[in-house]
Amino acid sequence: MGLRLNEGINKQKFKEICGFDLSNFVNHKNFTKLISENLIIEDNTSLKVTPKGRNLLNYVIERLCL
């Protein structure tokens, strides 16, 4: 649900709540592709969708979780 918010997913909060790193949850192949397609962005603290990714949010979430 965090990707639906402007601030995205806070990686530290994700770890506190879920007990593991966000990087252990996502499909790395698709993650890299979504970044290269400018659908998501990642920084040291969060993962967010871009404006382009927001228009394709269901697709982005599905690809991250496959």
N, C-alpha and C positions, 0 to 999 in steps of 0.2 A: 504493500500500500504506500510505502514511502516514496516510490517513484511518481506517484500521483501528486505529490506535494512539490512546491517550488524548491524547497531546500533539499529534496531528494532523500536518500538513505544515509544516515550518519553511521559510519562504519563502526565506531566505538560503541554506540548504543545498540547496534545490531548484535555485536559480540556479547554485550552484557545481557541482552534479552534472550538470545538464541544459544549462547554458549560456545559459538564457533565463529571464525572469521567469515565475512561475506565472501571472500575469495574462495572459500571451500564450498560455497553454495552455488555459485554461478557456473555455467558451461563456458569454459575458457575459450574454446574455439569461437563460439558465437559471441562472446563478450568482445573479443578482439575485432570481430567483423562489425559489430554494432558501433564500436568506437570509430573504425575506419569509414563507416557509412555516415558518420556524424549524427548518430541517433542517441548516443549516451556520451557522457564525459565523466571522468574520474579524477579526483584530486586526492590529497593526503587524508582528507577527513570524510569525503562523501562520494556517492555515486548519484548522478542526476541524469535526467533526460534532457536533450536539447529541445529547442522549439520544434525542430523537424521531428524529433522522436516523440514529442508529446502528441503529434497528430497520428502517430502509429503506435501508441502506448501499449495496446493489447498485444501487438506483434512483438514489441520490444520485451515485454514481460515474459511472453511465451518462449522467445528465443533464449533469454537468460536462464530459464528454468529447465530447458530440455537437456 
